[in-house]
Amino acid sequence: MKKSSIEEIRHRFDADVERFSNLETGQSATVDAPLALELVTQAAACSTPNATRMLDLGCGAGNFSVKQLESLPNLNITLVDLSLPMLNRAVERLTPLTTGTIQTIQADLRDIDLGEEQFDVIHAAAVLHHLRTTSQWEQVFEKIYRALAPGGSFWIFDLIESSTPAVGDLMWKQYGEYLTSLDNTSYRDKVFRYIEKEDTPRSLVYQLQLLQKQGYADIEILHKNSCFAAFGAIKGR
């Protein structure tokens, strides 16, 4: 199947701002979204307690930035997303919560220069699964590592595939049961269709290996359930 273009993905997210603006549910189609939101932001806060600069890649309506400000107040925040309506909603929500600066970049993360050692905390939630090729995965992980200041931390919550096909079938079965429990089998099939059309996830093991290849001092797995995982790494000083 030919995957969705960047424009097609942008159009879908432009029309889905409200669903991405709820801290209690997060993305309802994502298993354990509220738990992962809590885990990654708390991990960022305890591992990078003196952070002042945060980058939120694929920020959506700003849930991870909003939550992060509870434990790391008054951060300077850079928001990156394909969708202008998502960015606008994120700025609307974040402006009352921080005395720091808020910068927005409407772009595909593959196309932007993140600079060198510019950020203390980087979040990438439900965005890396849009990467297509091995070279894109490697280039983006390298770009993020360069952009992170010494002692900074990088946190991911995302859809993943399994390393073993049989286990992958089991995980997708469990995920399908979760989606059906939210609504019905039609909802499950709808979510599965857009995952097949839009997404190209990689396994947790693959991504941990990419983190290790970049040279992070410490790598942490915070949570894994079904086809989703929360994990991250801390750059050496």
ABEGO torsion letter per residue (X at the ends): XBBBBAAAAAAAAAAAAAAAABAAAEBAABBGAAAAAAAAAAAAAAABAABABBBBBGAEAGAAAAAAAAABBGBBBBBBBABAAAAAAAAAAAAAABABBBBBBBBBAAABBAEBGABABBBBBGAAAABABAAAAAAAAAAAAAABBBGBBBBBBBBBBBABAAAAAAAAAAAAAAAAAABBAAAAAAAAAAAAAABBBBBAAAAAAAAAAAGBABBBBABBBEABBBBBBBBBX
